[in-house]
Amino acid sequence: MFAGSALAHKGVMNSSVKARMDAMSAIAQQMKTLGKMAKGVTPFDSATARLAAAEIAKHAGDTPKLFEPEEDDPKSEAKAIIWDNFSDFTIKSNHLEDLAVELSVTILTKKDLNSAMKSLGATCQSCHKLYRD
Ligand code: HEC
């Protein structure tokens, strides 16, 4: 399951940076599962969708801890202002975690999934636009 991300992270020398990239890739992997279902590429299944949301919540919960050390790597896309605004960065991680926890219970229909994709996507964007190159 993480084969793709392992390849993508080849060349990352700093293991702390690699760990945080792996967590982000794991989140993206779950988003892909949800996205495929939302688009009808795979059939909608409430349990699978809720499990994907739970996985996102888990990794979002780890995010502040993984980013806390101010580590860098030539391959990193993290902006240095993360560590000037670490409380805001933490709030944004917590926001994703809380939302994903909620969705891990509330995605019951395809319609729920479609609105979940929007709210989740907005959360990724709100952090990336400030803190990722
Ligand atoms: C609290 C901030 C924050 C949130 C929320 C967040 N990200 Fe990220 N994300 C980052 C940062 C910072 C990086 C750059 C990490 C680095 O390169 O060191 C990143 C990198 C990534 C990467 C690239 C990983 C790699 O292999 O280099 C992917 C993919 C990604 N995020 C997906 C997502 C998705 C999908 C969501 C929403 C479901 C999300 N992220 C939510 C901060 C966040």
Backbone and ligand atoms as CSV (ligand in chain L), in Angstrom:
chain,resi,resn,atom,element,x,y,z
A,1,MET,N,N,0.810,-1.205,0.000
A,1,MET,CA,C,0.000,0.000,0.000
A,1,MET,C,C,0.853,1.269,0.000
A,2,PHE,N,N,2.022,1.246,0.631
A,2,PHE,CA,C,2.854,2.438,0.657
A,2,PHE,C,C,3.981,2.386,-0.376
A,3,ALA,N,N,3.915,1.388,-1.268
A,3,ALA,CA,C,4.978,1.243,-2.253
A,3,ALA,C,C,5.149,2.524,-3.063
A,4,GLY,N,N,4.036,3.105,-3.493
A,4,GLY,CA,C,4.097,4.326,-4.298
A,4,GLY,C,C,4.772,5.459,-3.569
A,5,SER,N,N,4.415,5.637,-2.303
A,5,SER,CA,C,4.988,6.763,-1.576
A,5,SER,C,C,6.461,6.509,-1.282
A,6,ALA,N,N,6.820,5.258,-1.053
A,6,ALA,CA,C,8.224,4.942,-0.803
A,6,ALA,C,C,9.063,5.349,-2.018
A,7,LEU,N,N,8.539,5.055,-3.195
A,7,LEU,CA,C,9.255,5.437,-4.414
A,7,LEU,C,C,9.345,6.947,-4.558
A,8,ALA,N,N,8.209,7.602,-4.306
A,8,ALA,CA,C,8.160,9.056,-4.472
A,8,ALA,C,C,9.140,9.731,-3.517
A,9,HIS,N,N,9.404,9.090,-2.398
A,9,HIS,CA,C,10.261,9.716,-1.396
A,9,HIS,C,C,11.704,9.245,-1.468
A,10,LYS,N,N,12.029,8.567,-2.547
A,10,LYS,CA,C,13.413,8.156,-2.747
A,10,LYS,C,C,14.269,9.423,-2.818
A,11,GLY,N,N,15.376,9.379,-2.146
A,11,GLY,CA,C,16.240,10.549,-2.205
A,11,GLY,C,C,16.038,11.506,-1.051
A,12,VAL,N,N,15.009,11.292,-0.235
A,12,VAL,CA,C,14.855,12.113,0.963
A,12,VAL,C,C,15.824,11.576,2.013
A,13,MET,N,N,16.773,12.393,2.403
A,13,MET,CA,C,17.826,11.933,3.302
A,13,MET,C,C,17.414,12.052,4.772
A,14,ASN,N,N,16.627,13.066,5.072
A,14,ASN,CA,C,16.267,13.344,6.460
A,14,ASN,C,C,15.074,12.476,6.861
A,15,SER,N,N,15.279,11.585,7.830
A,15,SER,CA,C,14.225,10.621,8.161
A,15,SER,C,C,13.001,11.305,8.801
A,16,SER,N,N,13.195,12.424,9.485
A,16,SER,CA,C,12.043,13.153,10.036
A,16,SER,C,C,11.191,13.733,8.913
A,17,VAL,N,N,11.859,14.229,7.896
A,17,VAL,CA,C,11.131,14.784,6.744
A,17,VAL,C,C,10.410,13.659,6.011
A,18,LYS,N,N,11.097,12.532,5.871
A,18,LYS,CA,C,10.476,11.395,5.188
A,18,LYS,C,C,9.226,10.939,5.943
A,19,ALA,N,N,9.311,10.901,7.279
A,19,ALA,CA,C,8.160,10.449,8.080
A,19,ALA,C,C,6.954,11.357,7.879
A,20,ARG,N,N,7.197,12.670,7.833
A,20,ARG,CA,C,6.030,13.569,7.660
A,20,ARG,C,C,5.477,13.484,6.237
A,21,MET,N,N,6.385,13.281,5.249
A,21,MET,CA,C,5.906,13.094,3.867
A,21,MET,C,C,5.104,11.796,3.746
A,22,ASP,N,N,5.565,10.757,4.434
A,22,ASP,CA,C,4.843,9.473,4.403
A,22,ASP,C,C,3.435,9.628,4.981
A,23,ALA,N,N,3.314,10.403,6.057
A,23,ALA,CA,C,1.992,10.617,6.657
A,23,ALA,C,C,1.092,11.351,5.668
A,24,MET,N,N,1.645,12.373,5.001
A,24,MET,CA,C,0.863,13.116,4.004
A,24,MET,C,C,0.459,12.203,2.847
A,25,SER,N,N,1.392,11.352,2.418
A,25,SER,CA,C,1.069,10.428,1.319
A,25,SER,C,C,-0.010,9.442,1.722
A,26,ALA,N,N,0.021,9.020,2.994
A,26,ALA,CA,C,-0.999,8.086,3.479
A,26,ALA,C,C,-2.365,8.767,3.469
A,27,ILE,N,N,-2.388,10.051,3.840
A,27,ILE,CA,C,-3.639,10.818,3.784
A,27,ILE,C,C,-4.124,10.903,2.335
A,28,ALA,N,N,-3.176,11.191,1.437
A,28,ALA,CA,C,-3.543,11.345,0.021
A,28,ALA,C,C,-4.066,10.027,-0.559
A,29,GLN,N,N,-3.466,8.929,-0.092
A,29,GLN,CA,C,-3.898,7.603,-0.541
A,29,GLN,C,C,-5.369,7.357,-0.171
A,30,GLN,N,N,-5.736,7.728,1.034
A,30,GLN,CA,C,-7.119,7.554,1.489
A,30,GLN,C,C,-8.063,8.493,0.726
A,31,MET,N,N,-7.556,9.690,0.427
A,31,MET,CA,C,-8.370,10.635,-0.358
A,31,MET,C,C,-8.643,10.060,-1.744
A,32,LYS,N,N,-7.659,9.338,-2.284
A,32,LYS,CA,C,-7.810,8.715,-3.593
A,32,LYS,C,C,-8.920,7.662,-3.548
A,33,THR,N,N,-8.915,6.862,-2.481
A,33,THR,CA,C,-9.966,5.851,-2.299
A,33,THR,C,C,-11.337,6.528,-2.280
A,34,LEU,N,N,-11.438,7.615,-1.516
A,34,LEU,CA,C,-12.709,8.342,-1.419
A,34,LEU,C,C,-13.081,8.985,-2.757
A,35,GLY,N,N,-12.077,9.551,-3.427
A,35,GLY,CA,C,-12.316,10.240,-4.695
A,35,GLY,C,C,-12.823,9.287,-5.778
A,36,LYS,N,N,-12.232,8.100,-5.820
A,36,LYS,CA,C,-12.660,7.098,-6.806
A,36,LYS,C,C,-14.118,6.713,-6.585
A,37,MET,N,N,-14.476,6.593,-5.309
A,37,MET,CA,C,-15.863,6.243,-4.978
A,37,MET,C,C,-16.802,7.383,-5.331
A,38,ALA,N,N,-16.360,8.600,-5.039
A,38,ALA,CA,C,-17.200,9.772,-5.331
A,38,ALA,C,C,-17.447,9.886,-6.831
A,39,LYS,N,N,-16.434,9.527,-7.623
A,39,LYS,CA,C,-16.559,9.630,-9.080
A,39,LYS,C,C,-17.243,8.414,-9.691
A,40,GLY,N,N,-17.489,7.389,-8.871
A,40,GLY,CA,C,-18.135,6.199,-9.398
A,40,GLY,C,C,-17.179,5.234,-10.084
A,41,VAL,N,N,-15.870,5.468,-9.949
A,41,VAL,CA,C,-14.871,4.547,-10.505
A,41,VAL,C,C,-14.942,3.218,-9.741
A,42,THR,N,N,-15.144,3.333,-8.421
A,42,THR,CA,C,-15.395,2.150,-7.591
A,42,THR,C,C,-16.779,2.331,-6.958
A,43,PRO,N,N,-17.467,1.231,-6.651
A,43,PRO,CA,C,-18.812,1.368,-6.086
A,43,PRO,C,C,-18.786,2.013,-4.698
A,44,PHE,N,N,-19.817,2.795,-4.390
A,44,PHE,CA,C,-19.895,3.408,-3.060
A,44,PHE,C,C,-20.102,2.332,-1.997
A,45,ASP,N,N,-19.292,2.434,-0.953
A,45,ASP,CA,C,-19.447,1.534,0.181
A,45,ASP,C,C,-19.207,2.356,1.442
A,46,SER,N,N,-20.236,2.470,2.247
A,46,SER,CA,C,-20.178,3.335,3.414
A,46,SER,C,C,-19.054,2.929,4.372
A,47,ALA,N,N,-18.923,1.629,4.635
A,47,ALA,CA,C,-17.917,1.164,5.600
A,47,ALA,C,C,-16.508,1.498,5.117
A,48,THR,N,N,-16.248,1.270,3.816
A,48,THR,CA,C,-14.924,1.566,3.259
A,48,THR,C,C,-14.641,3.062,3.339
A,49,ALA,N,N,-15.649,3.859,3.026
A,49,ALA,CA,C,-15.478,5.318,3.062
A,49,ALA,C,C,-15.202,5.782,4.488
A,50,ARG,N,N,-15.948,5.247,5.437
A,50,ARG,CA,C,-15.764,5.677,6.826
A,50,ARG,C,C,-14.411,5.236,7.363
A,51,LEU,N,N,-13.965,4.063,6.918
A,51,LEU,CA,C,-12.635,3.589,7.320
A,51,LEU,C,C,-11.539,4.514,6.759
A,52,ALA,N,N,-11.704,4.924,5.512
A,52,ALA,CA,C,-10.724,5.838,4.901
A,52,ALA,C,C,-10.677,7.145,5.702
A,53,ALA,N,N,-11.848,7.639,6.102
A,53,ALA,CA,C,-11.895,8.873,6.903
A,53,ALA,C,C,-11.185,8.661,8.248
A,54,ALA,N,N,-11.376,7.497,8.838
A,54,ALA,CA,C,-10.724,7.204,10.125
A,54,ALA,C,C,-9.202,7.181,9.975
A,55,GLU,N,N,-8.729,6.637,8.848
A,55,GLU,CA,C,-7.278,6.617,8.585
A,55,GLU,C,C,-6.740,8.038,8.418
A,56,ILE,N,N,-7.493,8.867,7.719
A,56,ILE,CA,C,-7.080,10.265,7.548
A,56,ILE,C,C,-6.986,10.932,8.927
A,57,ALA,N,N,-7.978,10.667,9.761
A,57,ALA,CA,C,-7.985,11.260,11.105
A,57,ALA,C,C,-6.746,10.848,11.881
A,58,LYS,N,N,-6.385,9.596,11.774
A,58,LYS,CA,C,-5.223,9.083,12.503
A,58,LYS,C,C,-3.949,9.831,12.077
A,59,HIS,N,N,-3.759,9.939,10.772
A,59,HIS,CA,C,-2.537,10.612,10.287
A,59,HIS,C,C,-2.573,12.113,10.558
A,60,ALA,N,N,-3.761,12.695,10.489
A,60,ALA,CA,C,-3.866,14.132,10.808
A,60,ALA,C,C,-3.529,14.343,12.283
A,61,GLY,N,N,-3.910,13.379,13.117
A,61,GLY,CA,C,-3.586,13.454,14.543
A,61,GLY,C,C,-2.091,13.404,14.791
A,62,ASP,N,N,-1.376,12.681,13.922
A,62,ASP,CA,C,0.089,12.575,14.060
A,62,ASP,C,C,0.818,13.792,13.498
A,63,THR,N,N,0.129,14.558,12.655
A,63,THR,CA,C,0.810,15.617,11.896
A,63,THR,C,C,1.560,16.639,12.764
A,64,PRO,N,N,0.949,17.228,13.794
A,64,PRO,CA,C,1.702,18.237,14.563
A,64,PRO,C,C,3.003,17.672,15.154
A,65,LYS,N,N,2.912,16.478,15.681
A,65,LYS,CA,C,4.071,15.826,16.291
A,65,LYS,C,C,5.170,15.570,15.232
A,66,LEU,N,N,4.750,15.161,14.032
A,66,LEU,CA,C,5.721,14.851,12.975
A,66,LEU,C,C,6.408,16.106,12.433
A,67,PHE,N,N,5.671,17.228,12.453
A,67,PHE,CA,C,6.244,18.468,11.916
A,67,PHE,C,C,6.918,19.313,12.984
A,68,GLU,N,N,6.734,18.961,14.244
A,68,GLU,CA,C,7.230,19.832,15.313
A,68,GLU,C,C,8.738,20.118,15.213
A,69,PRO,N,N,9.585,19.099,15.001
A,69,PRO,CA,C,11.009,19.432,14.843
A,69,PRO,C,C,11.215,20.200,13.530
A,70,GLU,N,N,11.945,21.310,13.598
A,70,GLU,CA,C,12.148,22.107,12.387
A,70,GLU,C,C,13.239,21.467,11.536
A,71,GLU,N,N,12.818,20.488,10.739
A,71,GLU,CA,C,13.753,19.724,9.921
A,71,GLU,C,C,13.592,20.124,8.462
A,72,ASP,N,N,14.676,19.977,7.709
A,72,ASP,CA,C,14.606,20.320,6.292
A,72,ASP,C,C,15.315,19.254,5.459
A,73,ASP,N,N,14.997,19.257,4.192
A,73,ASP,CA,C,15.592,18.330,3.240
A,73,ASP,C,C,15.438,18.984,1.869
A,74,PRO,N,N,16.410,18.782,0.982
A,74,PRO,CA,C,16.273,19.393,-0.350
A,74,PRO,C,C,14.950,19.030,-1.042
A,75,LYS,N,N,14.392,17.859,-0.716
A,75,LYS,CA,C,13.154,17.428,-1.368
A,75,LYS,C,C,11.903,17.958,-0.665
A,76,SER,N,N,12.077,18.576,0.487
A,76,SER,CA,C,10.905,19.014,1.245
A,76,SER,C,C,10.216,20.192,0.579
A,77,GLU,N,N,8.890,20.197,0.667
A,77,GLU,CA,C,8.086,21.321,0.170
A,77,GLU,C,C,7.519,22.137,1.327
A,78,ALA,N,N,7.972,21.843,2.529
A,78,ALA,CA,C,7.446,22.563,3.695
A,78,ALA,C,C,8.059,23.965,3.758
A,79,LYS,N,N,7.226,24.963,4.004
A,79,LYS,CA,C,7.735,26.328,4.127
A,79,LYS,C,C,8.202,26.591,5.556
A,80,ALA,N,N,9.270,27.378,5.679
A,80,ALA,CA,C,9.845,27.655,6.997
A,80,ALA,C,C,8.859,28.373,7.932
A,81,ILE,N,N,7.890,29.096,7.373
A,81,ILE,CA,C,6.937,29.822,8.241
A,81,ILE,C,C,6.072,28.888,9.096
A,82,ILE,N,N,6.078,27.589,8.765
A,82,ILE,CA,C,5.369,26.629,9.632
A,82,ILE,C,C,5.810,26.819,11.079
A,83,TRP,N,N,7.118,26.981,11.256
A,83,TRP,CA,C,7.652,27.001,12.620
A,83,TRP,C,C,7.554,28.383,13.270
A,84,ASP,N,N,7.192,29.404,12.489
A,84,ASP,CA,C,6.851,30.704,13.078
A,84,ASP,C,C,5.392,30.703,13.525
A,85,ASN,N,N,4.607,29.866,12.864
A,85,ASN,CA,C,3.153,29.844,13.099
A,85,ASN,C,C,2.720,28.458,13.544
A,86,PHE,N,N,3.505,27.832,14.392
A,86,PHE,CA,C,3.229,26.417,14.665
A,86,PHE,C,C,1.879,26.189,15.336
A,87,SER,N,N,1.410,27.174,16.111
A,87,SER,CA,C,0.098,26.962,16.736
A,87,SER,C,C,-1.004,26.983,15.678
A,88,ASP,N,N,-0.869,27.849,14.683
A,88,ASP,CA,C,-1.858,27.858,13.590
A,88,ASP,C,C,-1.763,26.555,12.780
A,89,PHE,N,N,-0.539,26.103,12.541
A,89,PHE,CA,C,-0.339,24.843,11.814
A,89,PHE,C,C,-1.013,23.689,12.571
A,90,THR,N,N,-0.861,23.703,13.894
A,90,THR,CA,C,-1.479,22.667,14.731
A,90,THR,C,C,-3.004,22.751,14.664
A,91,ILE,N,N,-3.522,23.974,14.708
A,91,ILE,CA,C,-4.981,24.153,14.616
A,91,ILE,C,C,-5.499,23.581,13.291
A,92,LYS,N,N,-4.767,23.829,12.223
A,92,LYS,CA,C,-5.197,23.330,10.906
A,92,LYS,C,C,-5.143,21.792,10.859
A,93,SER,N,N,-4.130,21.216,11.479
A,93,SER,CA,C,-4.064,19.736,11.561
A,93,SER,C,C,-5.240,19.208,12.373
A,94,ASN,N,N,-5.500,19.869,13.507
A,94,ASN,CA,C,-6.595,19.430,14.379
A,94,ASN,C,C,-7.937,19.539,13.668
A,95,HIS,N,N,-8.053,20.571,12.849
A,95,HIS,CA,C,-9.293,20.771,12.115
A,95,HIS,C,C,-9.542,19.585,11.176
A,96,LEU,N,N,-8.487,19.184,10.468
A,96,LEU,CA,C,-8.623,18.017,9.580
A,96,LEU,C,C,-8.938,16.764,10.395
A,97,GLU,N,N,-8.250,16.618,11.516
A,97,GLU,CA,C,-8.488,15.441,12.355
A,97,GLU,C,C,-9.949,15.384,12.826
A,98,ASP,N,N,-10.436,16.507,13.359
A,98,ASP,CA,C,-11.819,16.547,13.873
A,98,ASP,C,C,-12.831,16.252,12.776
A,99,LEU,N,N,-12.606,16.876,11.620
A,99,LEU,CA,C,-13.520,16.664,10.499
A,99,LEU,C,C,-13.521,15.189,10.087
A,100,ALA,N,N,-12.324,14.611,9.977
A,100,ALA,CA,C,-12.219,13.222,9.521
A,100,ALA,C,C,-12.809,12.250,10.548
A,101,VAL,N,N,-12.641,12.566,11.832
A,101,VAL,CA,C,-13.256,11.736,12.879
A,101,VAL,C,C,-14.780,11.746,12.699
A,102,GLU,N,N,-15.316,12.938,12.486
A,102,GLU,CA,C,-16.758,13.068,12.302
A,102,GLU,C,C,-17.212,12.267,11.069
A,103,LEU,N,N,-16.461,12.424,9.976
A,103,LEU,CA,C,-16.846,11.732,8.736
A,103,LEU,C,C,-16.735,10.209,8.869
A,104,SER,N,N,-15.864,9.760,9.756
A,104,SER,CA,C,-15.710,8.315,9.937
A,104,SER,C,C,-16.973,7.697,10.528
A,105,VAL,N,N,-17.891,8.542,10.976
A,105,VAL,CA,C,-19.177,8.069,11.495
A,105,VAL,C,C,-20.344,8.467,10.580
A,106,THR,N,N,-20.180,9.609,9.904
A,106,THR,CA,C,-21.358,10.195,9.242
A,106,THR,C,C,-21.488,9.914,7.745
A,107,ILE,N,N,-20.457,9.341,7.105
A,107,ILE,CA,C,-20.624,9.066,5.665
A,107,ILE,C,C,-21.478,7.799,5.505
A,108,LEU,N,N,-22.754,8.022,5.221
A,108,LEU,CA,C,-23.666,6.883,5.087
A,108,LEU,C,C,-24.167,6.735,3.662
A,109,THR,N,N,-24.182,7.833,2.915
A,109,THR,CA,C,-24.683,7.796,1.544
A,109,THR,C,C,-23.657,8.409,0.601
A,110,LYS,N,N,-23.878,8.200,-0.678
A,110,LYS,CA,C,-23.025,8.783,-1.710
A,110,LYS,C,C,-23.042,10.305,-1.612
A,111,LYS,N,N,-24.204,10.840,-1.279
A,111,LYS,CA,C,-24.324,12.289,-1.139
A,111,LYS,C,C,-23.453,12.797,0.015
A,112,ASP,N,N,-23.436,12.048,1.106
A,112,ASP,CA,C,-22.554,12.404,2.234
A,112,ASP,C,C,-21.100,12.426,1.767
A,113,LEU,N,N,-20.767,11.426,0.950
A,113,LEU,CA,C,-19.388,11.316,0.473
A,113,LEU,C,C,-19.030,12.526,-0.385
A,114,ASN,N,N,-19.939,12.914,-1.265
A,114,ASN,CA,C,-19.654,14.060,-2.125
A,114,ASN,C,C,-19.397,15.320,-1.310
A,115,SER,N,N,-20.192,15.554,-0.280
A,115,SER,CA,C,-19.937,16.769,0.506
A,115,SER,C,C,-18.692,16.599,1.373
A,116,ALA,N,N,-18.399,15.358,1.786
A,116,ALA,CA,C,-17.164,15.100,2.544
A,116,ALA,C,C,-15.932,15.450,1.705
A,117,MET,N,N,-15.965,15.102,0.411
A,117,MET,CA,C,-14.825,15.400,-0.459
A,117,MET,C,C,-14.557,16.898,-0.499
A,118,LYS,N,N,-15.640,17.668,-0.540
A,118,LYS,CA,C,-15.488,19.140,-0.584
A,118,LYS,C,C,-14.899,19.660,0.715
A,119,SER,N,N,-15.449,19.197,1.848
A,119,SER,CA,C,-14.969,19.756,3.121
A,119,SER,C,C,-13.544,19.292,3.414
A,120,LEU,N,N,-13.237,18.037,3.074
A,120,LEU,CA,C,-11.864,17.555,3.274
A,120,LEU,C,C,-10.892,18.323,2.377
A,121,GLY,N,N,-11.265,18.442,1.117
A,121,GLY,CA,C,-10.397,19.136,0.151
A,121,GLY,C,C,-10.093,20.564,0.592
A,122,ALA,N,N,-11.087,21.236,1.137
A,122,ALA,CA,C,-10.893,22.618,1.601
A,122,ALA,C,C,-9.876,22.659,2.738
A,123,THR,N,N,-9.888,21.625,3.573
A,123,THR,CA,C,-8.961,21.575,4.708
A,123,THR,C,C,-7.518,21.403,4.231
A,124,CYS,N,N,-7.319,20.524,3.253
A,124,CYS,CA,C,-5.966,20.337,2.694
A,124,CYS,C,C,-5.477,21.675,2.125
A,125,GLN,N,N,-6.357,22.285,1.318
A,125,GLN,CA,C,-6.007,23.539,0.651
A,125,GLN,C,C,-5.632,24.630,1.638
A,126,SER,N,N,-6.402,24.721,2.729
A,126,SER,CA,C,-6.187,25.833,3.659
A,126,SER,C,C,-4.812,25.731,4.305
A,127,CYS,N,N,-4.304,24.532,4.467
A,127,CYS,CA,C,-2.955,24.391,5.019
A,127,CYS,C,C,-1.894,24.511,3.919
A,128,HIS,N,N,-2.099,23.818,2.815
A,128,HIS,CA,C,-1.081,23.820,1.750
A,128,HIS,C,C,-0.818,25.218,1.197
A,129,LYS,N,N,-1.879,26.021,1.078
A,129,LYS,CA,C,-1.655,27.318,0.440
A,129,LYS,C,C,-0.743,28.223,1.277
A,130,LEU,N,N,-0.703,27.981,2.567
A,130,LEU,CA,C,0.182,28.772,3.429
A,130,LEU,C,C,1.527,28.105,3.676
A,131,TYR,N,N,1.494,26.789,3.805
A,131,TYR,CA,C,2.653,26.106,4.393
A,131,TYR,C,C,3.374,25.121,3.480
A,132,ARG,N,N,2.909,25.009,2.226
A,132,ARG,CA,C,3.568,24.066,1.309
A,132,ARG,C,C,3.907,24.778,0.011
A,133,ASP,N,N,5.118,24.576,-0.498
A,133,ASP,CA,C,5.540,25.186,-1.789
A,133,ASP,C,C,4.785,24.576,-2.942
L,1,HEC,C1,C,-1.769,21.267,8.772
L,1,HEC,C2,C,-1.287,21.381,7.437
L,1,HEC,C3,C,-1.627,20.368,6.389
L,1,HEC,C4,C,-2.840,19.754,6.160
L,1,HEC,C5,C,-4.153,19.942,6.900
L,1,HEC,C6,C,-2.635,18.898,5.017
L,1,HEC,N1,N,-1.347,18.970,4.586
L,1,HEC,FE1,FE,-0.513,17.904,3.079
L,1,HEC,N2,N,1.297,18.787,3.414
L,1,HEC,C7,C,1.547,19.745,4.357
L,1,HEC,C8,C,2.936,20.153,4.274
L,1,HEC,C9,C,3.613,21.219,5.120
L,1,HEC,C10,C,3.536,19.401,3.247
L,1,HEC,C11,C,4.993,19.428,2.784
L,1,HEC,C12,C,5.810,18.424,3.616
L,1,HEC,C13,C,7.264,18.354,3.197
L,1,HEC,O1,O,7.532,18.266,1.969
L,1,HEC,O2,O,8.151,18.375,4.054
L,1,HEC,C14,C,2.456,18.540,2.729
L,1,HEC,C15,C,2.640,17.617,1.715
L,1,HEC,C16,C,1.630,16.851,1.165
L,1,HEC,C17,C,1.816,15.911,0.084
L,1,HEC,C18,C,3.157,15.586,-0.594
L,1,HEC,C19,C,3.857,14.505,0.194
L,1,HEC,C20,C,5.144,14.117,-0.472
L,1,HEC,O3,O,5.250,12.975,-0.907
L,1,HEC,O4,O,6.049,14.948,-0.548
L,1,HEC,C21,C,0.598,15.363,-0.193
L,1,HEC,C22,C,0.288,14.319,-1.252
L,1,HEC,C23,C,-0.358,15.969,0.715
L,1,HEC,N3,N,0.305,16.866,1.538
L,1,HEC,C24,C,-1.707,15.671,0.732
L,1,HEC,C25,C,-2.616,16.226,1.637
L,1,HEC,C26,C,-4.046,15.975,1.603
L,1,HEC,C27,C,-4.756,15.116,0.556
L,1,HEC,C28,C,-4.583,16.664,2.655
L,1,HEC,C29,C,-6.048,16.771,3.074
L,1,HEC,C30,C,-6.834,15.576,3.198
L,1,HEC,C31,C,-3.490,17.342,3.329
L,1,HEC,N4,N,-2.325,17.059,2.685
L,1,HEC,C32,C,-3.640,18.140,4.451
L,1,HEC,C33,C,0.642,20.261,5.261
L,1,HEC,C34,C,-0.689,19.872,5.394
